[in-house]
Amino acid sequence: MSKVFIEVVNPKGFDVRLEYAKEHRHNLAFKTFVDPHILDTNLQEVLENYQQKLHEFRGAISVHGAFNDLAICSIDKKIREVTRQRIFQSLEIARELKAKHIVFHSKFDWLRRIEGYKLNWIEENAIFWSQTLQKYPSTVVLENTNDQTPEMLRALVDEVNSSRLKVCLDVGHMNVYSKVPLKEWIAVLGQDIRLIHTHDNNGDFDGHLAPGKGAINWQEFSDSIAKYQLDPDIQFEMGLEQTIQALQYFREESIYPCNTFASNSKKEGC
Ligand SMILES: [Zn+2]
């Protein structure tokens, strides 16, 4: 059953979000560990503080993995090493927090028009993720960032063919970077979409606005989810106040996931 995740970025904002999540039966998505400064300084302290406070929390956890400047198939050996260190560090964090899923960015370079790059990217990423999934128990969901089409995510997920390598569809990113309509992204990625990052924009900047405040057609989004009978988790990638507004909008407009669970919507956080 679909779960609603609210975001925790700054450790200072954690207590308020934890209380809110408990009260509304939401789940928590941690973006704290994308910050390289935390990763290199007080990681253990932040992690233990979260774990202690999450002791009585019954909701699910999602973790956002490191992404800044990482390149799995860089030709520079040192960059590849740092990339692996950061990804493994993120996966350790996800294991510590018993996360339901961990998000990594796709990192396909859409500006590169070099013959063989696409095939090489699929091959190297497939080897990397197949080996990595053997070492860690997490379900990895790969997120479209500046992806112009769903093609590369589709190809990689097919190539790895694992129940633990799936997709996080970021609807806001799609609206900025892709000319392929949302309904086609949903048709192509279908059941492999396990998490949806929800935020709005006007197609020019990745503004992370509350849904309804930009140009995304949320009714079309909701209809496509229903058409393919999908049941992905939803993460509101915005501040708490905006998340509350967004949920209100989803309820009023009867948008997924606040449509399908009408009878137990309170229970599911809608
Ligand atoms: Zn996202």
Boltz pocket constraint, residues with backbone or C-beta under 6 A from the ligand:
constraints:
  - pocket:
      binder: B
      contacts: [[A, 143], [A, 144], [A, 170], [A, 197], [A, 237]]
      max_distance: 6.0
